[in-house]
Amino acid sequence: MFFRNKFLFRQYAIMEAAVLDDRHAEFIASFGGYNIMAIVTLQQLSGDGHIRRLTVRPK
């Protein structure tokens, strides 16, 4: 809930998202004026295709 509110109130932002393949995507995250390149890796999907677990790390 804490992080969801940060995105909703525009304290964090995601820019230039790009899907690399069916398990990876990359984006630029903006945190308080700093821009960080990040990569997302899908770890688990539910049976109906919803994301159950993912990892976000700096690139």
Biopython code that builds the backbone (N, CA, C, O; Angstrom):
import numpy as np
from Bio.PDB.StructureBuilder import StructureBuilder

atoms = [
    (1, "MET", "N", (0.824, -1.192, 0.000)),
    (1, "MET", "CA", (0.000, 0.000, 0.000)),
    (1, "MET", "C", (0.874, 1.264, 0.000)),
    (1, "MET", "O", (0.563, 2.237, -0.687)),
    (2, "PHE", "N", (1.962, 1.242, 0.772)),
    (2, "PHE", "CA", (2.860, 2.397, 0.847)),
    (2, "PHE", "C", (3.395, 2.763, -0.540)),
    (2, "PHE", "O", (3.313, 3.920, -0.952)),
    (3, "PHE", "N", (3.942, 1.775, -1.262)),
    (3, "PHE", "CA", (4.518, 2.046, -2.569)),
    (3, "PHE", "C", (3.442, 2.385, -3.599)),
    (3, "PHE", "O", (3.679, 3.207, -4.483)),
    (4, "ARG", "N", (2.271, 1.770, -3.502)),
    (4, "ARG", "CA", (1.176, 2.109, -4.420)),
    (4, "ARG", "C", (0.824, 3.582, -4.268)),
    (4, "ARG", "O", (0.615, 4.269, -5.268)),
    (5, "ASN", "N", (0.753, 4.079, -3.039)),
    (5, "ASN", "CA", (0.437, 5.488, -2.812)),
    (5, "ASN", "C", (1.532, 6.404, -3.344)),
    (5, "ASN", "O", (1.235, 7.501, -3.818)),
    (6, "LYS", "N", (2.787, 5.979, -3.278)),
    (6, "LYS", "CA", (3.880, 6.787, -3.821)),
    (6, "LYS", "C", (3.706, 6.981, -5.326)),
    (6, "LYS", "O", (3.942, 8.076, -5.838)),
    (7, "PHE", "N", (3.294, 5.923, -6.044)),
    (7, "PHE", "CA", (3.064, 6.047, -7.481)),
    (7, "PHE", "C", (1.821, 6.885, -7.750)),
    (7, "PHE", "O", (1.823, 7.716, -8.658)),
    (8, "LEU", "N", (0.764, 6.679, -6.977)),
    (8, "LEU", "CA", (-0.467, 7.422, -7.206)),
    (8, "LEU", "C", (-0.290, 8.913, -6.974)),
    (8, "LEU", "O", (-0.890, 9.728, -7.676)),
    (9, "PHE", "N", (0.536, 9.278, -5.987)),
    (9, "PHE", "CA", (0.740, 10.698, -5.678)),
    (9, "PHE", "C", (1.967, 11.273, -6.382)),
    (9, "PHE", "O", (2.455, 12.344, -6.022)),
    (10, "ARG", "N", (2.470, 10.535, -7.412)),
    (10, "ARG", "CA", (3.514, 11.006, -8.319)),
    (10, "ARG", "C", (4.851, 11.273, -7.645)),
    (10, "ARG", "O", (5.608, 12.120, -8.120)),
    (11, "GLN", "N", (5.169, 10.585, -6.558)),
    (11, "GLN", "CA", (6.487, 10.715, -5.968)),
    (11, "GLN", "C", (7.486, 9.795, -6.674)),
    (11, "GLN", "O", (8.684, 10.078, -6.689)),
    (12, "TYR", "N", (7.004, 8.705, -7.252)),
    (12, "TYR", "CA", (7.809, 7.804, -8.074)),
    (12, "TYR", "C", (7.167, 7.769, -9.451)),
    (12, "TYR", "O", (5.949, 7.888, -9.581)),
    (13, "ALA", "N", (7.987, 7.607, -10.469)),
    (13, "ALA", "CA", (7.445, 7.535, -11.825)),
    (13, "ALA", "C", (8.228, 6.509, -12.634)),
    (13, "ALA", "O", (9.412, 6.282, -12.385)),
    (14, "ILE", "N", (7.559, 5.892, -13.603)),
    (14, "ILE", "CA", (8.177, 4.957, -14.527)),
    (14, "ILE", "C", (8.074, 5.558, -15.923)),
    (14, "ILE", "O", (6.997, 5.959, -16.364)),
    (15, "MET", "N", (9.225, 5.615, -16.616)),
    (15, "MET", "CA", (9.256, 6.204, -17.950)),
    (15, "MET", "C", (9.919, 5.244, -18.928)),
    (15, "MET", "O", (10.732, 4.409, -18.530)),
    (16, "GLU", "N", (9.581, 5.359, -20.178)),
    (16, "GLU", "CA", (10.210, 4.624, -21.277)),
    (16, "GLU", "C", (10.286, 3.115, -21.039)),
    (16, "GLU", "O", (11.338, 2.504, -21.226)),
    (17, "ALA", "N", (9.187, 2.532, -20.635)),
    (17, "ALA", "CA", (9.150, 1.077, -20.416)),
    (17, "ALA", "C", (9.226, 0.346, -21.750)),
    (17, "ALA", "O", (8.615, 0.755, -22.737)),
    (18, "ALA", "N", (9.992, -0.749, -21.761)),
    (18, "ALA", "CA", (10.148, -1.555, -22.977)),
    (18, "ALA", "C", (10.179, -3.028, -22.593)),
    (18, "ALA", "O", (10.914, -3.422, -21.688)),
    (19, "VAL", "N", (9.385, -3.841, -23.276)),
    (19, "VAL", "CA", (9.364, -5.282, -23.042)),
    (19, "VAL", "C", (10.499, -5.897, -23.850)),
    (19, "VAL", "O", (10.594, -5.683, -25.059)),
    (20, "LEU", "N", (11.370, -6.668, -23.174)),
    (20, "LEU", "CA", (12.509, -7.300, -23.837)),
    (20, "LEU", "C", (12.154, -8.672, -24.380)),
    (20, "LEU", "O", (12.532, -9.020, -25.499)),
    (21, "ASP", "N", (11.429, -9.452, -23.589)),
    (21, "ASP", "CA", (10.931, -10.765, -24.008)),
    (21, "ASP", "C", (9.767, -11.124, -23.093)),
    (21, "ASP", "O", (9.262, -10.256, -22.381)),
    (22, "ASP", "N", (9.328, -12.379, -23.094)),
    (22, "ASP", "CA", (8.137, -12.747, -22.309)),
    (22, "ASP", "C", (8.388, -12.759, -20.801)),
    (22, "ASP", "O", (7.426, -12.882, -20.042)),
    (23, "ARG", "N", (9.615, -12.638, -20.334)),
    (23, "ARG", "CA", (9.940, -12.648, -18.905)),
    (23, "ARG", "C", (10.654, -11.396, -18.408)),
    (23, "ARG", "O", (10.822, -11.233, -17.200)),
    (24, "HIS", "N", (11.082, -10.501, -19.312)),
    (24, "HIS", "CA", (11.883, -9.346, -18.919)),
    (24, "HIS", "C", (11.369, -8.053, -19.550)),
    (24, "HIS", "O", (10.870, -8.039, -20.675)),
    (25, "ALA", "N", (11.510, -6.967, -18.783)),
    (25, "ALA", "CA", (11.212, -5.625, -19.276)),
    (25, "ALA", "C", (12.194, -4.668, -18.617)),
    (25, "ALA", "O", (12.757, -4.974, -17.566)),
    (26, "GLU", "N", (12.394, -3.526, -19.226)),
    (26, "GLU", "CA", (13.252, -2.516, -18.619)),
    (26, "GLU", "C", (12.549, -1.173, -18.660)),
    (26, "GLU", "O", (11.671, -0.945, -19.492)),
    (27, "PHE", "N", (12.943, -0.284, -17.752)),
    (27, "PHE", "CA", (12.331, 1.032, -17.676)),
    (27, "PHE", "C", (13.257, 1.971, -16.931)),
    (27, "PHE", "O", (14.237, 1.546, -16.319)),
    (28, "ILE", "N", (12.935, 3.251, -16.992)),
    (28, "ILE", "CA", (13.635, 4.256, -16.198)),
    (28, "ILE", "C", (12.705, 4.622, -15.044)),
    (28, "ILE", "O", (11.556, 5.007, -15.257)),
    (29, "ALA", "N", (13.215, 4.497, -13.822)),
    (29, "ALA", "CA", (12.447, 4.853, -12.629)),
    (29, "ALA", "C", (12.943, 6.198, -12.120)),
    (29, "ALA", "O", (14.150, 6.430, -12.046)),
    (30, "SER", "N", (12.036, 7.067, -11.776)),
    (30, "SER", "CA", (12.385, 8.381, -11.247)),
    (30, "SER", "C", (12.001, 8.426, -9.767)),
    (30, "SER", "O", (10.831, 8.270, -9.416)),
    (31, "PHE", "N", (12.991, 8.642, -8.907)),
    (31, "PHE", "CA", (12.786, 8.705, -7.465)),
    (31, "PHE", "C", (13.328, 10.030, -6.960)),
    (31, "PHE", "O", (14.543, 10.209, -6.877)),
    (32, "GLY", "N", (12.472, 10.935, -6.632)),
    (32, "GLY", "CA", (12.894, 12.202, -6.047)),
    (32, "GLY", "C", (13.911, 12.968, -6.880)),
    (32, "GLY", "O", (14.840, 13.562, -6.332)),
    (33, "GLY", "N", (13.745, 12.961, -8.191)),
    (33, "GLY", "CA", (14.645, 13.711, -9.050)),
    (33, "GLY", "C", (15.799, 12.902, -9.617)),
    (33, "GLY", "O", (16.499, 13.384, -10.508)),
    (34, "TYR", "N", (16.020, 11.685, -9.129)),
    (34, "TYR", "CA", (17.062, 10.805, -9.653)),
    (34, "TYR", "C", (16.442, 9.810, -10.625)),
    (34, "TYR", "O", (15.377, 9.260, -10.346)),
    (35, "ASN", "N", (17.081, 9.576, -11.744)),
    (35, "ASN", "CA", (16.610, 8.593, -12.717)),
    (35, "ASN", "C", (17.506, 7.358, -12.654)),
    (35, "ASN", "O", (18.731, 7.469, -12.691)),
    (36, "ILE", "N", (16.887, 6.180, -12.558)),
    (36, "ILE", "CA", (17.600, 4.918, -12.425)),
    (36, "ILE", "C", (17.072, 3.955, -13.476)),
    (36, "ILE", "O", (15.861, 3.764, -13.586)),
    (37, "MET", "N", (17.965, 3.345, -14.249)),
    (37, "MET", "CA", (17.572, 2.317, -15.217)),
    (37, "MET", "C", (17.331, 1.032, -14.428)),
    (37, "MET", "O", (18.163, 0.640, -13.610)),
    (38, "ALA", "N", (16.202, 0.380, -14.669)),
    (38, "ALA", "CA", (15.843, -0.830, -13.929)),
    (38, "ALA", "C", (15.395, -1.925, -14.895)),
    (38, "ALA", "O", (14.964, -1.651, -16.015)),
    (39, "ILE", "N", (15.507, -3.163, -14.437)),
    (39, "ILE", "CA", (15.046, -4.310, -15.217)),
    (39, "ILE", "C", (14.110, -5.146, -14.345)),
    (39, "ILE", "O", (14.355, -5.331, -13.153)),
    (40, "VAL", "N", (13.052, -5.640, -14.945)),
    (40, "VAL", "CA", (12.050, -6.459, -14.255)),
    (40, "VAL", "C", (12.138, -7.882, -14.796)),
    (40, "VAL", "O", (12.223, -8.095, -16.005)),
    (41, "THR", "N", (12.115, -8.850, -13.885)),
    (41, "THR", "CA", (12.098, -10.257, -14.263)),
    (41, "THR", "C", (10.880, -10.909, -13.632)),
    (41, "THR", "O", (10.729, -10.882, -12.410)),
    (42, "LEU", "N", (10.005, -11.496, -14.448)),
    (42, "LEU", "CA", (8.839, -12.213, -13.924)),
    (42, "LEU", "C", (9.303, -13.534, -13.330)),
    (42, "LEU", "O", (9.990, -14.312, -13.991)),
    (43, "GLN", "N", (8.928, -13.785, -12.087)),
    (43, "GLN", "CA", (9.309, -15.007, -11.403)),
    (43, "GLN", "C", (8.192, -16.049, -11.428)),
    (43, "GLN", "O", (8.439, -17.229, -11.677)),
    (44, "GLN", "N", (6.952, -15.598, -11.164)),
    (44, "GLN", "CA", (5.807, -16.510, -11.118)),
    (44, "GLN", "C", (4.578, -15.837, -11.712)),
    (44, "GLN", "O", (4.328, -14.652, -11.491)),
    (45, "LEU", "N", (3.824, -16.612, -12.461)),
    (45, "LEU", "CA", (2.526, -16.173, -12.969)),
    (45, "LEU", "C", (1.460, -17.114, -12.415)),
    (45, "LEU", "O", (1.722, -18.297, -12.200)),
    (46, "SER", "N", (0.274, -16.595, -12.187)),
    (46, "SER", "CA", (-0.834, -17.435, -11.746)),
    (46, "SER", "C", (-1.384, -18.204, -12.947)),
    (46, "SER", "O", (-1.009, -17.939, -14.089)),
    (47, "GLY", "N", (-2.254, -19.134, -12.684)),
    (47, "GLY", "CA", (-2.852, -19.925, -13.754)),
    (47, "GLY", "C", (-3.619, -19.095, -14.768)),
    (47, "GLY", "O", (-3.709, -19.468, -15.938)),
    (48, "ASP", "N", (-4.178, -17.962, -14.325)),
    (48, "ASP", "CA", (-4.938, -17.109, -15.245)),
    (48, "ASP", "C", (-4.088, -15.975, -15.836)),
    (48, "ASP", "O", (-4.624, -15.061, -16.462)),
    (49, "GLY", "N", (-2.761, -16.034, -15.637)),
    (49, "GLY", "CA", (-1.862, -15.079, -16.274)),
    (49, "GLY", "C", (-1.535, -13.830, -15.483)),
    (49, "GLY", "O", (-0.828, -12.962, -15.996)),
    (50, "HIS", "N", (-2.021, -13.697, -14.243)),
    (50, "HIS", "CA", (-1.687, -12.538, -13.417)),
    (50, "HIS", "C", (-0.301, -12.720, -12.805)),
    (50, "HIS", "O", (0.124, -13.845, -12.543)),
    (51, "ILE", "N", (0.398, -11.618, -12.580)),
    (51, "ILE", "CA", (1.728, -11.666, -11.975)),
    (51, "ILE", "C", (1.586, -11.979, -10.491)),
    (51, "ILE", "O", (0.882, -11.278, -9.764)),
    (52, "ARG", "N", (2.261, -13.037, -10.050)),
    (52, "ARG", "CA", (2.274, -13.397, -8.630)),
    (52, "ARG", "C", (3.555, -12.922, -7.968)),
    (52, "ARG", "O", (3.538, -12.528, -6.802)),
    (53, "ARG", "N", (4.681, -12.952, -8.703)),
    (53, "ARG", "CA", (5.957, -12.541, -8.139)),
    (53, "ARG", "C", (6.853, -12.004, -9.248)),
    (53, "ARG", "O", (6.924, -12.575, -10.336)),
    (54, "LEU", "N", (7.537, -10.899, -8.959)),
    (54, "LEU", "CA", (8.502, -10.351, -9.908)),
    (54, "LEU", "C", (9.655, -9.724, -9.139)),
    (54, "LEU", "O", (9.532, -9.401, -7.958)),
    (55, "THR", "N", (10.773, -9.559, -9.828)),
    (55, "THR", "CA", (11.960, -8.945, -9.240)),
    (55, "THR", "C", (12.298, -7.706, -10.045)),
    (55, "THR", "O", (12.332, -7.743, -11.275)),
    (56, "VAL", "N", (12.550, -6.595, -9.337)),
    (56, "VAL", "CA", (12.979, -5.355, -9.956)),
    (56, "VAL", "C", (14.364, -5.044, -9.397)),
    (56, "VAL", "O", (14.564, -5.049, -8.182)),
    (57, "ARG", "N", (15.322, -4.773, -10.291)),
    (57, "ARG", "CA", (16.678, -4.459, -9.857)),
    (57, "ARG", "C", (17.279, -3.395, -10.771)),
    (57, "ARG", "O", (16.841, -3.234, -11.910)),
    (58, "PRO", "N", (18.273, -2.676, -10.280)),
    (58, "PRO", "CA", (18.956, -1.705, -11.151)),
    (58, "PRO", "C", (19.667, -2.419, -12.276)),
    (58, "PRO", "O", (20.129, -3.548, -12.111)),
    (59, "LYS", "N", (19.756, -1.776, -13.402)),
    (59, "LYS", "CA", (20.437, -2.382, -14.549)),
    (59, "LYS", "C", (21.854, -1.878, -14.637)),
    (59, "LYS", "O", (22.594, -2.271, -15.538)),
]
sb = StructureBuilder()
sb.init_structure("model")
sb.init_model(0)
sb.init_chain("A")
sb.init_seg("    ")
for serial, (resi, resn, name, xyz) in enumerate(atoms, 1):
    if name == "N":
        sb.init_residue(resn, " ", resi, " ")
    sb.init_atom(name, np.array(xyz, "f"), 0.0, 1.0, " ", f" {name:<3s}", serial, name[0])
structure = sb.get_structure()
